């Protein structure tokens, strides 16, 4: 009998809205008198599916008006019970990555595959229940489950208290809610000052944790994790909120603070940073929100290339029907560029910060990438173009603007209503490629960070405007979602001959997306200077020279990779002044 898993997304399931358990009424097994789908208990009114009785007919997932049901036939090799399951008809995790002493192990996969759950189990923050969510987890059964594997040795050390954990969580924004005090009081150690200096945040030492920025908070959390000197250190998405310079610095910091006798593991969606930071890689695959499986350990280069190809050779498993193409954008050359907006020198000052923008122009049918450190005026410039900051810019354009921070915490508007224009005019070109149909019945304040990001991008791109401004559209998105967003932006620009400006810190995303580049330089918080738009080769060269790194292209996937400093390739590119290859 084919093994399958049934998942009911409880945040979407609405028995009253669908006419009192429509799924149960339509189920062929129920019609024979069996209870394949039944009403929830006194604790929850959500539907419940019996996975043994389920025949996988596909009727209930298709007919559920809220997209709340997913029934997936599992691969034949998943003969064992899952390592962990939170509840009936919930996500199932089928394997775990193994920590390797002396190595930094990367964990790569889509959102909703169980990466953070795996981290918590490895660190002893959560006991794996082997799918028995109704019973207390039994460590002896767990040992038997992993008998004959490397994982058994780790779990035995964990049980004996021989594993000391240091964990940098994904959502660092929760730290100020849990700790009230200064950075100095958080660390309780003068030795932390040197770590903060390495991460360029020593100025936060006497500041209240509640009053530091997201990027500063991220680096404080990374320093705290490294300071603990644990045998197992876990970093969950350490590049969030950071600019590219900070991401590279953090990568070096994490490498410097790992050792031969400790294991370090990292979850990361920025492929350039993941490639630069880690030694080996595990890939998590399966079906988002339904089940997750962990691949064997691979070299970083081969692992990332296999992930992009969608085929894991050692497992003989195809994780995707088609490869992900993350190659650089090919510039669209027009015989007669049509200017959309031109400006001479622009100046802006507030408090101690001032921004100078050199003479520039935007043309029709162009995607312009904006690169630079945090705190040197990128968002200020975008707001100037959007009309949200007063300046000497004389423009009469219709502007569509997606801001950096999305605040919809109190917004109860349904996604279908919020996206009404996009659904009416651009369902095929914007809504469907971003997989937003299943969110129609949800309120904006119920969406995750990644879901809200995609919804707001879709709404922005559907507006009737001459200039589109997208500030950090890749935030909260996994690799596949970033590629989907990039393809949609490129298609919209080409089909409607639009001008789109994008601020982002993921260099691979910007390499894939941009036709031209604006470069912002200066001193964060004090002065910013903007030049361009440059032709992409020139703009990337200028930006990478400021960062003091060179990029080469992988021969197999053509994705950009950071050269090791002073390697043959690095020296050759520097001598030829080709920082971007």
N, C-alpha and C positions, 0 to 999 in steps of 0.2 A: 504494500500500500504506500502510495506516495506521501511523504511527510510534508505538511504545510503549516504555516503559521498565520494566525488571524490576529490583526491588531485593530482595535477601536480607539481612535484618537478622541479622548474624552472631552477635550476642549471644543471639538467640532460636533460631537454627537448631540442631537436635539430631538428626542423622541416626540415631544409635543409638537414641534414645528413640522415634522414629517408626517403627522397624522397618526400618532400613537404606534410607534415601532413598525414603520413601513417595511424594514428589512425582514422582520419576523413573518410578516404577512406574505411576503413574496418568496420566502425560502422554500424550495421544493422538499427538503427534508422535513421541515415543520408541517408541511401539508400531509405528510404520511403519518403524522401523530407524534413524531420525535421532537425533542426540544433542542434543535441545533442552535437556534437563536432565541433567547428569552429575555424577559425584562430583568433589569437590575434589582439588587436587593434593597433593604431598607436604608443602606448607607449611600447608595448611588442609584439613580434612575437610568443610567446609561445601559445600552444593550450589552449582552454577553453572548459570545459565540463559543460553542463546543468544538475545539479543533479536531477532535477524533471523529465526530459525526459529520463535520463539514466535508462536502464533496468537491469544493473548489469550483463550483459552477460559474462563479463570476457575476451572478445576478445582483447580490446585495451591494458590492462595491460600485457597480455601474449605476444602480438606481438610487443609492443614497444621495439625497439632494445637497448634503453638506460635505461630501467627500470624506466622511469620517471612518470608512471601513477600507482596510487593505488586507487582501488574502494572497499570500505569496507561496508558491511551491518552492521548498527549500532544495538546495543542491544535495545530490545523493550522498556526498561524503559527510554530511552532518548527521551522523547516526547517534551521537551522544545527545544528552539533554544539554540545554544552554548552560554556560557558566553562571549567568545571572539573568534574572527577570524580576521586574519590580512588582508586577501584578498580573492577573489574568488578562489576556488579550492586550498585552503591552510589549514594548520593545524587548528583544532577546539578544544578549551578547554571547557569542559562541566560542570565543577564544581570547587570550590575553597576549600582549607583547611581553617579551622577556627582557628585564634589565641586564645590561652587559657591563661589567666592571671595566674601567679604563676607556670606555667609549661614550660618546654622546649619541643617543639613539633618537632618531626622528620618527614621529608618528604622523602619517599623511592620510587624509581621507575626507570625504564630504561631511558636512554638518549632519548631525543626527545618526551617526554610525556608532556612537558609544565610546568615543575616545576619552572624554572626561570621566566617564564611568569606569573605564579600564584603569585610568590613573588612580582613582580613589580606591579601587580594589588592590592594586599593586602597593599602595602606600598604607594599607590597613585602615583607611578611613571608612571603608565599607566592606562588610563580609559578603563574599559571593555565596549565593544560596542554591546554585545548581538548578535553578528553575523552580525550586520549592518555595514560592513566595509566601505560602501560608504557614510555613514552619520556621523555627529558629535555625539559622545557619549552623551546620555541623562541620567543624574543622577536620574531623577524621574522614568524613565523606569527601571533603575537598581534596585532602591528600590522596585518597584513592583515585579520584577523578584524574589527577595530574601525575599519577604514578608513571615513572619511566621518562619524565620530561625534565628539562631544566627549570621549569616553573616550580616544580615540587621543592627543589632546594631553596628557592627564594621564599616560598610560603612557609617552609619549616623555620627558616631564620626569622621571618616575620612573627611567627607564633612564639618563638623563644625570646623575642624582644631584642634580637641581634641586628635588626634593621632600624636605623634612625632615619626619619623622614623629614625632608624639607620640601614644602609644596607651595608654589606660586600659582594661585588660582586664576581661572580665566577672567572672572569679573572683579577686577581690582577696585572698581568703583564702589563696591560694598564695604571696603576697608574702613572708610570714615564713619560708616554706620556702626561698626563694631569696636572702634577705638577712638577715644576722645583725648586728644593731647597733641604734642609736637612730635616731629620726626625724631628728635633727640630722645624723647621719652619712649617712643616706640622701640628704638634699638637698645637703649640701656647699656650702650657700649661705645666707648670713645674710638675703638678700632673701626667702627662703621664709617667714620668720617673719611677714611682713605678710600673705601669702596664708593661712597657717594662722589668723591672727587673723580674717580675713574669713570663714573657715569655722568659727569658734568652736572651734578645736582647738589653740590656741597652747600649751595646757597639756601637749601630747604631745611637745614639742620635745626634752626630755631623757629621754623614756621609750623603752624597748626596743620595737621594732616587734612583737615576739612578744607583748607584754603590753598592747596596746591593743585596744579593742573592734572589732567588725565595722564599726560606723558610723564610728568614728574612722579605721579603716584605709581605708575607702572615700573619705573626704574627704582623707586624706593622698595617696592615689593620684590623686585629681582635681587637687589642688594641684600634684603632681609633673608631671602632664600639661600643665597650664597654664603652669608655670614654663619649660618647654622652648622656648617661643616658636617653634613649628614652623609650616611652611606648611600642614600638614594635621594636624588634631588629631581623634582618634577616641575617643569615650566610649561604652563598651559597658555599658549598664544602670547609669548613675550613681546611680540612686535606691535601689538595693538596700541593705538594712540601715539606711536613714535614715527618720526620722519626717517628718511632713508639713512641719514648720517647717524642718527641715534640707533637705528636697527643694526647697522654695521658695528658700531661701538659696543652694543649689547652682545652681539655675536662673539666678538673678541673677548668680552668680559666673561661670558659663560664658559668659553673654551679655557680661559686662563684659570678659572676657579673649579675646573673638574680635575680629577686625578686618577691615577692607575688603580687605586683601591676603592673608588666610588663609582657608582653608576648615575648617569644623568640622562633624562628623557625629556623630549620637547615636542609639543604639538604646535604646528605652524602652518599657515596657509600661503605665506609669501614664499614662493618657490626659490627665488634667488637667495633669500636669507636662510631658508631651510637647507639648501645646498651648501651654503657657505659655513653654516654653524655646525652641522652634524657629521658623524663618521659613518653611521649605518642607518638603515631605514626599515620600518615596518609600514605596510600599506593596510589600511582598514577599508574593507569593501562589503557589499551586501545590498541592503535597500534602506535608504534613510528613514528613520522613525520606526522601522520594522525589525531588522536584525543586522548585526555586524559580525564580521569575521576578520581575524588578523592574519596577514601573510607571514611567511618566514622572513628572516633577516636578510636584507639585500644591501649591496653597496649603494651609496646615495645617488650616484649618477645613474646607475642601471635602474634603481628603484623609481626615481622620478620619471625616467624615460618610459618604463613599463606602465606607470600610472597614466601618463599622457597617452600611450599607445592603447591602453585599455585591455592589455593582455598580460597576465602573470605567467611567465613561462614555467617556472618551477612548480607552480600549483596547477598548471594546465587549465587556467581559469580565465574566461573573458569577463571583465568587470564592467564593460561598456560596449555597446554595439558599434561605436565608431570612435576613432582616436580624437583626442583634443588637439587642435591646431593652435598653438600659442606663438605663432611666428610674428615678426615685426610687420607693422603696417607698411603697405606699398603706397607711396605718395601719389595722390591723384593730381596729375598735371593738367591744368586748363590753359588753353591758348591765350585767353584774355581774362585774367583774374578780375572778379567783380567785388570791389571793396564794400564791406558792410559797415565798418566803423574804423575811423582813423583818429588818432590823438597825437598831440605834441607832448612836450614835457608835462607830466602830472606830479603834483606834490600833495602830500597828506601828512598832517601831524596831529598827534593827540598825546598829551602828557609828555613823557620823555622819548616817545617813539616817533620817528618820521620815516616816510616812504617816498622814494623818488622813482617814477616810472618813465623810462626813456621813450622817445618817439616810436610809435608802432602802428600797425594796422591789422585788421582782421578781414579776411575775404570769404566770400560765399563758398559753401561746400568744402569746409576745412574743419579738422578736429585739432585743436591746439592744446597740448599738454602743458601744465604749469608745474615746475619742479623747484624745490627749495626747502630749506629747513623750516621747522615750526617757529613761529614768532617773528618772521621777517616780512609779513605783509601780504601773503598770497590770498588769504581770505578777505583781507581789507580791500585788495584790488578787485576781487570778484564782487564784493559788495558795492564798490564804486560803480562798476559796470551795471549792477542790478538796480542802482539808484537808491540803495539803502544807506550809503555814506555820501555826504555832500562833497563835491569836488568840482573842478573846472571843466569836467568832461561835458561837451555839448552833444548829446545824442538823443534821437527821437525813436529809438528802436523799441519794439515789443520784446521784453526779456522774460525768459522762464528760468527760475532759479531754484536749485535744490541745495539747501544749506548744509553745512558740515554736521550740525547737531539737529537731530529730529526729535522734537518734543511733542508727542501725541499721548502723553500719559493720561490725560483727562478727556481725550477725544473718543466719543462713542460712535462716530460715524461708521457705517458699514463699508467695507472695502468696495463692494459693488457700486455703491453710491459715490464714493470718493473717486473711483476710476471710471465713472460713467462716460466721459468723453473718450478715454482710451479704449473702452470696450466697444463703443459705437463706431469709432473711426479706425482704430489700429489694433483690433483684437488679434489678427493674424501676425502682424509684424512686431508687436510689442508685448501684448498680454500673454499669449500662448508661449512664446519662446522663454518668458520668465516664469512660467508655470504658476500663474496667479489665479487661475480659475477656482482652485480649491479653497481660496481665501475669501471668496465673495461674501459669504455669510458671517464672517468674523468682523469684530469691531477693531478699529485702529489701535486702541489701547490694549488689545489682547494679543497683538502680534509680537513675535520675537524681534530682536534687533535686525537679523538678516531678512526676515519677511517684510518688516517695515521699510527697510532700505530699498528692496526691490519694488515695493508698491509705490513709494514716493518717486523713485526714478521713472517708473512707468507713467505716472501722472504728469511729471515734468516734461517728458519727451512728447507727450500727447498734446501739449498746449500749442496754441497758435501764436508762434513767436518767431522773431528774426534771429535772436541770439539765445543760446541755451548754456547755462552755467551749472556745472555739477561739481560740488565740493566734496571730495573723498567718497566717491560712489562705491569703492570696493570694501569699505569698512563693514565688518561682521559677515562677510561673504566668504565661502570656501572657493577653492580653485575653479571648480566647474561653474559655479555661479558667476564668478568674475569673468570667465570666458563668455558666458551667455550674455552678461551685461555688455561686454565689449563688442560682441557681434551685433547686438541690437542697436547700440549707439552708432556703429559704423553703417549699418543698413539705413537707419533713420537719416543720417547725414547725407548719404548718397541718394536715396530715393527722393528726398524732399529738398536736396541741395541746401542744407542748413549749415550754420556756423555753430560749433559746439566747443566750449572750453571746459577742460577737466583738470581739477586739482587732485593729485593722489600721490601716495608714497610707495606704491608697489611698482617697481621699475619694469617688471615683466609685463604688467598690465599696461603701463604707459608706452612701452616699446611696441606692444601689440596694437595699441589704439591710435597713437598720435601721428598726425601728418607734419606738424611743426611743434616747436618747443619754446616756451618762455622760461627764462632762468631768473630766479630770485636769489640774490646774494646779500650778505651783510652780517650784522651782529644781532642775534635774537633779542627782542625786547627793546632795542635801541635804534637800529637803522636798517632799512631794507632798500635794495636797489634792483629794479626789474629791467631786463633787457629782452629784446625779441619782439615778435616771434621770429625764431631762427629756423632755417632748414633743419630737419631732424638730426642729421649727422653732426652739424655744427653745434646745435643746442645741447645734444647729449655729450659731445666732446667737452664743451665748456663746463657742464654740470659735473661730469665725472672727474675732470681735472681738479675741480674744487674739492671733491670728496677724496681725491688721491687714490682712486681705484680704477682698474681697467676691466672691461667686460669683453669676453670672447663668446663665440656661439658654439653650442654643442653640435658636433658633426651629425648626430642622429636626429635630434628633435629640433635643432636650430634655435633653441631657447638660449637667452643670455645667461652667462655664468660669470661670477667674479673670479678673476685670476688670483692665485696665491701671490702675495707680495714678494717681489724679487724672483719670481719664477721666470723661466726662459720666455714664455709667452708675454708675461707682464713687462719684462725689460724690452722686448721687441716692440710692443705696442707703444710704450712710453717714448722710445727713441724715434718712432715714426709719427709721434703725436696723434696716435689713433687710440684714444681712450675707449672709444665705442666702436666695436668691430662688427 
